Amino acid sequence: MYDLEEQETVDAIKAWWKANGRWVWAALLALAVGYGAARGWQYYRAGQEAKAGVLFDAVRTAAQQGDAAKTLQAAKALQSAQPSSPLAPRGALISAAVSHAKGESAPARQELEWVISNAKEPSLTDLAHLRLAGLLADQKKYDEALRQLDGARLPDFIPMTQDLRGDILLAQGKTKEARAAYQAALEKSKDGEVMHQIAKSKLDALGGQ
């Protein structure tokens, strides 16, 4: 059971996520497009994936317009026509982000699961695991969300993974475990990085170790 001070801390962290969650998702969307994008665009610019490039451009255009239905349709077309293209999972990640922003969790989950099952780049599958965990946490499916976090393995994702793990554990009332997760996020990130500051603020709110 929480005491009053711990409950206030939990409420503060929840309020932070409500206020900044959209920014975090936007940052992850940028990461989805940019992480390893040089490889994808190298194919595109060289003309080796002209068709995939055209379809991916349709995904980006629809996403910029904020049209979740058209973004999903374009992403599905890309997946169907060029499932092995490095642009296909990027399109799915973009589609998932737009659907999530519009409050449409079912298509967002479907796109993330497609990335997990089909992407060849570990960075993209890890990102999909992380984003799916966040979506499930929003739905209070905490155990399922934690299992998704176990699927993210690359070192670059450890700070974000551990920070989200802490949020989920805290929502479950597991303050000690949440504190350990925030501590791991702090230790695995560098001073000055945004995630380092986020983890530190949450850890300080809980009283550190």
Secondary structure, 3 states (H helix, E strand, C coil): CCCHHHHHHHHHHHHHHHHHHHHHHHHHHHHHHHCCHHHHHHHHHCCCCHHHHHHHHHHHHHHHCCCHHHHHHHHHHHHHHCCCCCHHHHHHHHHHHHHHHCCCHHHHHHHHHHHHHHCCCHHHHHHHHHHHHHHHHHCCCHHHHHHHHCCCCCHHHHHHHHHHHHHHHHHCCCHHHHHHHHHHHHHHCCCCCHHHHHHHHHHHHCCCC
